[in-house]
């Protein structure tokens, strides 16, 4: 998966975007108390990313939960464009997805789009990107995703699972649709042109695999929405349930205004960063604070535009009360940026230490996540002639 | 494989085209005594389709034969778009390919492009086209192609063999190249846009499978040439030998001027036609003869524009001397069309009877032709990380 370049992509430059406006542009719905209460009914409690509206908009989440309640088969789907090592911005939706998986016991289909990242990359070789796909699986393992219920599809190697579905999708999409949806031009390579069929195919794949209509919920950044609009449009004519979505906001990088991005590695915390390096990155980070401690005490800081505060809010402070205290301590000048950063740096370092230990252990059982080790290719299921 | 619609496609309407002109347009080379003598060196004798220049142009055939002589690994590649049952126009290059395989003992890779035919078809379902792929394999078996040396790749089901190569090809082809080469427009579906990567991938596949540079010769109609031009252009940068080609003329249909085509079933002889029906088709066929027997005796016929004569020349008369006698008997009015047709009808019916018996027997061992029953997917060969 990749941040596409559709006609409107404010998130390419901004993480502190007007998410209300994005919802309107994309025609999604804001997450309301209605869906949240429905979710609580099946999960018992609410994840911080729901309580704080980090996941903030959706399409048919209510219908997905109702399908789950009524006993229909349900599945989760998310993914990753494995162009490099994983950073905290990537794992944000995975943390939530793991929580959903734990609470609901449903299978997760996880797509590694090594093909697409190769097509999109200026300089990386296919072999390099394919190797990162395996590195990235280690992060899924370290986050504790259940290998019995987490099925990783590496496009270039597991294409046989998707291609029979992609064939039918491709027939229904013209070049002009692709151009309009993704902003492709005549100088785009034909891999990029074809690729959306594969991202869409995974949304239909569980129905093929299980041989029964399967309701798929996709937790992902809203930048992936163009794919799902096509997936929803085509689903009825291809005989699949419409995939449903829940969209998350993007984790800001440690500088001013942008999302955490591999293009600015000094402002992104990688899961493979040595903890001491990660600490330094946090300590050097931009904040919403005043230029001096004196001014901060006098005027207070602005947590609403502070990537350090956002790190607490989106990942590193589980306790709502403590988060609230931090917010007002900053606002009122009682909390200085140095102290706030030092505490975050320590939490990040602790997280990384544990994550990296689990990550290395996972090398011994990485194959348990690969779909090809668990299921036969779907051609085996299909009746022939 | 399919007759593409590049900018210049006279064969769409005509079988009696100016083949010299086509050679010039495509920048291929006419088959000369030089290549023919070289071929005789390795095959011992010459197939009628070479002696009569049914295979009439090429790209680097001489280099391919020299590679074969010098002991380098060589392979053959051809294919079929399985949109329906096979007719005599389809099997013409397969007959020659079988002969090459017998004489040289090389492996043949045979692509069944069920994906592309589905993308191209207005009305047929994927399942229907996929089923024809298996029907068409029966014809390969009936023609006697050696299952140990004939490896059929059905695109939709054997995609895993091709996709890792197709990924690298797709990155090097822009949309504008595709439009210029194949005449695609913005209303073309994105399956068609992507498909050429798969037809090209098979030309490189033997090198991946055997793990050594493999020289591939493609016997096929000249209408497939646009694919091979791209395949040859890209080969050096992707590290594969340039595929070589030998082009054949198209078998005319039994009416005036067109190639044998599924769009005019009454003028095409299918391998599945009951022999009596095939006889009737021949007897109703257009000829180069005069309107009446009297005029024929007086003025003679014109075998050069006669599809009945072409059937003898291209498939059904092995003996050059007898073919020559038939030609002049027609020209001088000694042979009447009814007699000539009746003899052909008998030969066609005999051929079909035997072919159909072998065809039905082949149902028991069809899987011996499938590449997936013989080789593991190439990802198993590739070193990873």
Interface residues (C-beta under 8 A of the other chain):
Chain A: X115 X118 X119 X126 X130 X131 X134 X156 X157 X159 X160 X163 X164 X167 X168 X170 X171 X172 X173 X174 X175 X176 X178 X179 X184 X185 X186 X187 X188 X189 X190 X191 X193 X194 X196 X197 X377 X379 X384 X385
Chain B: X115 X118 X119 X126 X130 X131 X134 X156 X157 X159 X160 X163 X164 X167 X168 X170 X171 X172 X173 X174 X175 X176 X178 X179 X184 X185 X186 X187 X188 X189 X190 X191 X193 X194 X196 X197 X377 X379 X384 X385
